[in-house]
């Protein structure tokens, strides 16, 4: 229910529960079960390794599409996180992802 009504998802450093919520939301967005909204990871030092693993393993093994990385944003600045959410709605996030997927194929 947390994800269903969300307009943006801002995650700070966390453990298994945070990762569970992150990946649950990404799967729902990726599979079109919910409308796209930004998933923002705050704390680049904490999240960089995960982002690298996603790019180096999941994309390299073709387990996710390269455009799926566009579902994630990393920042250290809370104001930037707010701007990412705001920009998403001004630019229509779902269309941005669809355009990237079309360009990748």
Buried (B, 14 or more C-beta within 10 A) or exposed (E): EEBEEBEBBBBEEBEEEBEEBBEEBBEBBBEEEBEBBBBBBBBEEBBEEBBEEBEEEBBEEEEBBBBBBBBBBBBEEEEBBBBBBEBBEEEEBBEBBEEBBEEEE
